[in-house]
Amino acid sequence: MALLALTDIWKRFGATQALANVDFALEAGEVHALLGANGAGKSTLSRIISGHLRPDRGSILLDGVALRHAGAREAIQSGIAMVTQETSLAPDLSVLENIMLPRIAMPGRLRWRRMRAEAAALVAELGQGAGLDLDVPVRALSIGQRQLVEILKALALDSRIIIFDEPTAPLSPHESERLFEIMRRLVARGRGLIFVSHRMEEIFTVADRVTVLREGKLVQGGLPTKGRRQGELVQLMVGRDLQDIYERATPRTPPPAGATPILRVRNLCCPPLARDVSFTVHAGEILGLAGLVGAGRSETLETIFGLRRAKSGTVELAGERFAARTPREAIRAGIGLVPEDRRGQGIVPDFSVRENLLLAHLGARAGFGLGYASRNEAVRALLALLELPERRLLDANMLNFSGGMQQKIILARWLVLSPRLLLLDEPTRGVDIGTRSSIYALLRRIAAQGVACVVVSSDFEELIGLADRITVLSDGVSVTELPSELVDIEKLGMFAAPRTSAERTHTVLEELVARHGGIAYWIAVENERVFCFDRAGDDPVADPGFTAGGFPPLAETMIAHALRAPGDAPAARLIAAPDGSRPTLLVPIRGRRGHSFGIVGLTLPAAAPGFDAAGVSAGIAAALSEAQIAHEPDARLPA
């Protein structure tokens, strides 16, 4: 008997048939994914299961017993919880109060000391102990941190069935992996999990089975993911094959040497999150800003756009100093912003599509009246590009559109004005793969027309596929800038590691230098190139030939003799150059599941008689192999 079984589910909203004759079954101890394009009915089905909506027709069985919820509270009491795509938190309550919010509504005495201990344990389990204060009001959190609180709220109920509706949309790869680990533990305890995601790689990572919906109808139910191809699921979802969504029509031509960038940011500081950010972007270029939640990416864009005031640093627009005091000044200077929070910052739900589309036009306009007629030609061209019938301009409510179409309209809002700089914060958050593909093509098209684009994304694969260059931020500081073709997801994750975590590694590097001299570093080596994430020491005789944030060709370093030593993994010994210089020890760092997290190395200025290479290697491995992943409070070398 299935843990949960839905049969012949129907749901209509006005003229829209959201679900028609849909069946779904969830087993105990499995992750069952719901897949489909925007508007396919995934969220509607999830809300019916969680008691937020009642179906027009159909039956729901829990453990074989008919279930008919009067509301979400009754669903929670039945053991069903939901992590919603748009967070449903109380902004003026603390993180602790929000995590325990469902319990407050339950009968019985509230034991706050016990609930605080439980919440702290959940936060630690999710790996957010250093960045999520239980006493901070939710209003002060970023959208990514709010999503984490939403997840914690569901976990605190210890429900038998948990629905995750796009839970990773605002999360970084590291935070998503933490969530997946928790989901695996829940499944091992016999819980049934329903997982809604637009990211195909996540479906194959965490889901046992998948049910595909299209336009409210069941296309395929309970399909095992093992042995399936991504293209097969995409075709079921959109009804056609998709080519490489990151494919470039024409190779991009680098800007001429000495060309003035459209935007130059130098040492920008906007406390508390953006502390020292620097980057440039040229006309026709797409620059990616990578980092984890809280790295200061959104705050940097908002400062450039005039939503925040910079404490220090400079911004240059086309070679001239620029400091927008208001968004209107930024708009009139040719800057557009697609915000991270589509519902809260991007749309006015009670305005028509046309009014939403022309909001930026009103900000740029200086005369009397609305002046909509002056934009009619541009609007018609954009509607054709978006494949949106012109009659839909008069639609009275933006919420009648899917999230993907809402995002396209927000993007088109700026294209009406022909901007020279476009700032995009999570532009594909919560949209399906087909819509993502069209948004990528649209961004490449406007970049080819000379528009400079800065894209913030928590999806590192997206940045690598879309951007020409990537600037990595960590705890409000830009740590490196790399061409996208030279980097992968793992290396971006290591460059973006929070300083609270990276400081543990840095402590080990400093202790190595203090005990043995020379220079210590944390690196990765791939495709004849060295990526340096951190370095300690300043002995010029032991210089390995790279600095923190650098990525030189291996042959141009001073320790190629050690990095090219034979063997799959460096042995616990000092490897010197043929002339005896720069003896080097290299220690691979592994995570708890065997993943590589680079190499910690020590280069000495000269041979060191009596140096215990095996002992030093064991000490480094003991200090970092688990602490680097588990974020343990201390990662010092053993005495």
Beta strands, then each sheet from edge to edge (+ up, - down):
strand 1: 4-13
strand 2: 16-26
strand 3: 30-35
strand 4: 57-62
strand 5: 65-66
strand 6: 80-83
strand 7: 161-165
strand 8: 192-196
strand 9: 209-214
strand 10: 217-224
strand 11: 263-270
strand 12: 274-281
strand 13: 286-290
strand 14: 312-317
strand 15: 320-321
strand 16: 335-338
strand 17: 421-425
strand 18: 452-456
strand 19: 469-474
strand 20: 477-483
strand 21: 519-526
strand 22: 529-536
strand 23: 584-590
strand 24: 596-603
sheet 1: 2+ 1- 4+ 5-
sheet 2: 6+ 7+ 8+ 3+ 9+ 10-
sheet 3: 12+ 11- 14+ 15-
sheet 4: 16+ 17+ 18+ 13+ 19+ 20-
sheet 5: 22+ 21- 24+ 23-
end
